């Protein structure tokens, strides 16, 4: 039976069936999903299928090719089976960790591009046979990318408007790409201008003057260096003479002192001898 007491009341557990108008604490959730409208999810949790509260108090069910992170897969949807929905959801919210078998490579915005599982997107000016044209690129259109790839993989069947002639190894006939015709991308090298003899003469005289000037500078620098060397040698000689004179004076003074000392010593010896003689005389006189 349906509950007939207010939602703010409490009843014995499972004693009555919850309804949108009356869902007291302890009521039993209805078995029919259509009767879940208005019942809070804290009393009757969201159902995996056919819940009328989906998209309001419960998450919305996922729609094919419109899967997002917030939707839930419907367990009883024949047109969009649960396993297919879960795979598509993984390819949407966790694509970088999915294989290219589970989630085929995307033509734009695939985080796996260039990482091994999916081809890298082509870059303008660096197109090659292994890259994939990016359908979402704003600076390198898919049409131009495809043309550039054909110029690499199928050049023989392309016209010169889309694929200009190559300077070497172009597989197209000479009627399409003449070998004698210059490559429009090659830079134009102008012929060297004729030399004016007068100009050459002036340039020759100018260069001669420069050489003479350089020679003069070298000679001046040599003279300056020689003067400095002479000054340095003279300075060294003067210092050496001063040192020799000082040594001579020092030695002369030492010799004088030694002579004076010898004289004094002789005088002292003479005095001692005289005194000794006097002592001996006095001694003999007393005897």
C-alpha positions as CSV (number, residue, x, y, z in Angstrom):
1,X,0.0,0.0,0.0
2,X,1.1,3.6,-0.6
3,X,2.2,5.7,2.3
4,X,-0.5,8.2,3.5
5,X,1.7,10.1,6.0
6,X,3.7,13.2,5.3
7,X,7.2,13.0,4.0
8,X,8.6,14.5,7.2
9,X,7.3,11.6,9.2
10,X,9.0,8.2,10.0
11,X,7.3,4.8,9.5
12,X,8.2,1.2,10.2
13,X,10.7,0.1,7.5
14,X,9.0,-1.1,4.3
15,X,5.6,-0.8,5.9
16,X,4.3,1.3,3.0
17,X,5.4,2.3,-0.5
18,X,7.0,5.6,-1.2
19,X,5.3,8.0,-3.6
20,X,6.1,11.4,-5.1
21,X,3.8,13.2,-2.6
22,X,4.4,11.0,0.5
23,X,7.8,9.5,1.1
24,X,8.4,9.3,4.8
25,X,11.6,7.9,6.2
26,X,11.5,4.0,6.2
27,X,9.1,3.7,3.2
28,X,9.7,1.0,0.5
29,X,10.7,2.1,-3.0
30,X,8.2,1.3,-5.7
31,X,9.0,-1.6,-8.1
32,X,7.6,0.4,-11.1
33,X,10.2,2.9,-12.3
34,X,7.4,5.2,-13.5
35,X,6.4,5.8,-9.9
36,X,9.8,7.2,-8.9
37,X,9.0,10.7,-9.9
38,X,9.4,13.2,-7.0
39,X,11.1,10.7,-4.7
40,X,14.5,11.9,-3.5
41,X,17.6,9.8,-4.5
42,X,18.7,9.5,-0.9
43,X,15.5,7.4,-0.3
44,X,15.3,5.6,-3.7
45,X,18.6,5.5,-5.6
46,X,18.8,6.1,-9.3
47,X,17.9,3.2,-11.6
48,X,20.1,1.9,-14.4
49,X,17.2,2.2,-16.9
50,X,13.9,4.0,-17.5
51,X,14.2,6.2,-14.4
52,X,11.9,9.3,-14.9
53,X,14.3,11.4,-12.7
54,X,17.2,11.0,-15.3
55,X,18.4,14.4,-16.4
56,X,17.1,16.1,-13.2
57,X,18.0,14.6,-9.8
58,X,19.6,11.6,-11.6
59,X,22.3,11.8,-14.3
60,X,21.0,11.7,-17.9
61,X,21.3,8.6,-20.0
62,X,23.9,8.6,-22.7
63,X,22.8,9.2,-26.3
64,X,24.7,7.6,-29.2
65,X,27.4,9.8,-30.6
66,X,26.7,12.4,-27.9
67,X,28.4,10.7,-25.0
68,X,30.0,12.8,-22.3
69,X,31.6,12.4,-18.9
70,X,28.4,13.2,-16.9
71,X,25.9,10.8,-18.6
72,X,25.3,7.1,-17.6
73,X,24.8,4.2,-19.9
74,X,21.2,2.8,-20.1
75,X,21.3,-1.0,-19.2
76,X,18.1,-1.7,-21.2
77,X,18.5,0.4,-24.4
78,X,18.4,-1.9,-27.5
79,X,19.3,0.9,-29.9
80,X,22.4,1.8,-27.9
81,X,23.6,-1.3,-26.0
82,X,25.2,-0.9,-22.6
83,X,28.7,-2.4,-23.7
84,X,28.7,-0.1,-26.8
85,X,27.9,2.9,-24.7
86,X,30.6,2.1,-22.1
87,X,33.2,1.7,-24.9
88,X,32.1,5.0,-26.5
89,X,32.3,6.7,-23.1
90,X,35.8,5.4,-22.5
91,X,36.8,6.7,-26.0
92,X,35.4,10.1,-25.0
93,X,36.6,10.7,-21.5
94,X,39.8,8.5,-21.4
95,X,40.8,8.3,-25.1
96,X,44.6,8.7,-24.4
97,X,44.6,5.3,-22.6
98,X,42.6,3.4,-25.2
99,X,43.9,1.3,-28.1
100,X,43.2,2.1,-31.7
101,X,41.2,-1.1,-31.9
102,X,38.8,-0.1,-29.2
103,X,38.7,3.5,-30.2
104,X,39.7,4.2,-33.9
105,X,42.0,7.1,-34.5
106,X,40.2,10.5,-34.9
107,X,40.7,12.8,-37.9
108,X,41.4,15.7,-35.5
109,X,42.2,16.3,-31.9
110,X,43.3,12.8,-31.0
111,X,45.7,12.9,-28.0
112,X,47.3,9.6,-29.3
113,X,48.5,11.2,-32.6
114,X,52.2,10.7,-33.1
115,X,52.6,8.4,-30.0
116,X,52.6,5.1,-31.9
117,X,49.0,4.1,-32.0
118,X,47.8,6.9,-34.3
119,X,49.6,8.7,-37.1
120,X,50.9,12.2,-36.4
121,X,49.0,15.1,-38.0
122,X,50.7,16.6,-41.0
123,X,52.5,20.0,-40.6
124,X,52.5,22.5,-43.4
125,X,55.9,22.4,-45.2
126,X,56.8,19.0,-43.5
127,X,54.2,16.7,-45.0
128,X,55.3,13.1,-45.5
129,X,53.8,9.7,-46.4
130,X,53.2,8.6,-42.9
131,X,51.3,11.7,-41.5
132,X,47.5,12.1,-41.4
133,X,45.7,15.3,-42.6
134,X,44.1,17.1,-39.7
135,X,40.4,17.9,-40.6
136,X,40.2,20.5,-37.8
137,X,43.3,22.5,-38.7
138,X,42.6,26.2,-39.4
139,X,46.0,27.0,-40.9
140,X,46.5,23.9,-43.1
141,X,43.3,22.9,-45.0
142,X,42.5,19.3,-45.6
143,X,42.4,20.0,-49.3
144,X,45.9,21.4,-49.5
145,X,47.2,18.7,-47.2
146,X,45.8,16.0,-49.5
147,X,47.3,17.7,-52.6
148,X,50.7,17.8,-50.8
149,X,50.5,14.1,-50.0
150,X,49.6,13.3,-53.6
151,X,52.7,15.2,-54.7
152,X,54.8,12.8,-52.7
153,X,52.9,9.5,-53.2
154,X,51.6,9.9,-56.7
155,X,53.6,12.7,-58.4
156,X,53.5,11.1,-61.9
157,X,49.7,11.7,-62.2
158,X,49.7,15.3,-60.9
159,X,49.7,18.5,-62.9
160,X,52.3,21.2,-62.5
161,X,49.7,23.6,-61.0
162,X,49.3,21.5,-57.9
163,X,52.8,20.0,-57.9
164,X,55.5,22.2,-59.5
165,X,58.2,20.4,-61.5
166,X,61.2,19.1,-59.5
167,X,64.7,20.0,-60.5
168,X,65.8,16.3,-60.4
169,X,64.1,12.9,-60.7
170,X,60.7,14.2,-61.7
171,X,58.8,11.1,-63.1
172,X,56.6,13.1,-65.4
173,X,57.1,13.4,-69.2
174,X,59.3,16.1,-70.7
175,X,56.2,17.5,-72.3
176,X,54.9,18.3,-68.7
177,X,58.3,19.1,-67.2
178,X,61.0,20.1,-69.7
179,X,64.4,19.5,-68.4
180,X,65.7,22.6,-70.1
181,X,63.2,24.9,-68.4
182,X,64.6,26.6,-65.3
183,X,62.9,25.8,-62.0
184,X,60.7,28.7,-61.0
185,X,61.7,28.3,-57.4
186,X,65.5,28.7,-58.2
187,X,66.9,32.1,-57.2
188,X,68.0,34.4,-60.1
189,X,71.7,35.0,-60.1
190,X,72.6,38.2,-62.0
191,X,75.6,38.3,-64.4
192,X,78.7,39.9,-62.9
193,X,79.1,43.6,-64.0
194,X,81.9,44.5,-66.4
195,X,85.0,45.9,-64.8
196,X,86.0,49.5,-65.6
197,X,89.8,49.8,-66.1
198,X,89.8,53.3,-64.5
199,X,88.0,52.0,-61.5
200,X,90.4,49.1,-61.3
201,X,93.3,51.6,-61.5
202,X,91.8,53.7,-58.7
203,X,91.2,50.6,-56.6
204,X,94.8,49.5,-57.2
205,X,96.2,52.9,-56.2
206,X,93.9,53.0,-53.2
207,X,95.1,49.5,-52.1
208,X,98.7,50.6,-52.6
209,X,98.3,53.6,-50.4
210,X,96.7,51.4,-47.8
211,X,99.7,49.1,-48.0
212,X,102.2,52.0,-47.7
213,X,100.3,53.3,-44.7
214,X,100.4,49.9,-43.0
215,X,104.2,49.7,-43.7
216,X,104.8,53.2,-42.2
217,X,102.7,52.2,-39.1
218,X,104.8,49.0,-38.7
219,X,108.1,51.0,-39.0
220,X,106.9,53.6,-36.5
221,X,105.9,50.9,-34.0
222,X,109.3,49.2,-34.5
223,X,111.2,52.4,-33.8
224,X,109.1,53.1,-30.7
225,X,109.8,49.6,-29.5
226,X,113.6,50.0,-30.1
227,X,113.6,53.3,-28.1
228,X,111.9,51.6,-25.2
229,X,114.4,48.8,-25.3
230,X,117.4,51.2,-25.2
231,X,115.9,53.1,-22.2
232,X,115.4,49.8,-20.4
233,X,119.0,48.7,-21.1
234,X,120.4,52.1,-20.0
235,X,118.4,51.9,-16.8
236,X,119.7,48.4,-16.0
237,X,123.3,49.5,-16.6
238,X,122.9,52.5,-14.3
239,X,121.5,50.3,-11.6
240,X,124.4,47.9,-12.0
241,X,127.1,50.7,-11.8
242,X,125.4,52.1,-8.6
243,X,125.5,48.6,-7.0
244,X,129.3,48.1,-8.0
245,X,130.2,51.5,-6.5
246,X,128.3,50.8,-3.3
247,X,130.1,47.5,-3.0
248,X,133.5,49.1,-3.6
249,X,132.8,51.8,-0.9
250,X,131.7,49.2,1.5
251,X,134.8,47.1,1.0
252,X,137.1,50.1,1.3
253,X,135.6,51.1,4.6
254,X,136.0,47.5,5.9
255,X,139.7,47.5,4.9
256,X,140.3,50.8,6.7
257,X,138.7,49.5,9.8
258,X,140.8,46.3,9.6
259,X,144.1,48.4,9.2
260,X,143.1,50.5,12.2
261,X,142.4,47.5,14.3
262,X,145.8,45.9,13.4
263,X,147.6,49.1,14.3
264,X,145.9,49.2,17.7
265,X,146.7,45.6,18.3
266,X,150.4,46.3,17.5
267,X,150.5,49.3,19.9
268,X,148.9,47.2,22.6
269,X,151.5,44.4,22.1
270,X,154.3,47.0,22.3
271,X,152.9,48.4,25.5
272,X,152.6,44.9,27.0
273,X,156.2,44.1,26.0
274,X,157.5,47.3,27.6
275,X,155.6,46.6,30.7
276,X,156.9,43.1,30.8
277,X,160.5,44.4,30.5
278,X,160.0,46.8,33.3
279,X,158.6,44.1,35.6
280,X,161.6,41.8,34.8
281,X,164.1,44.6,35.6
282,X,162.4,45.4,38.9
283,X,162.4,41.7,39.7
284,X,166.1,41.3,39.1
285,X,166.9,44.4,41.1
286,X,165.2,43.0,44.1
287,X,167.1,39.8,43.8
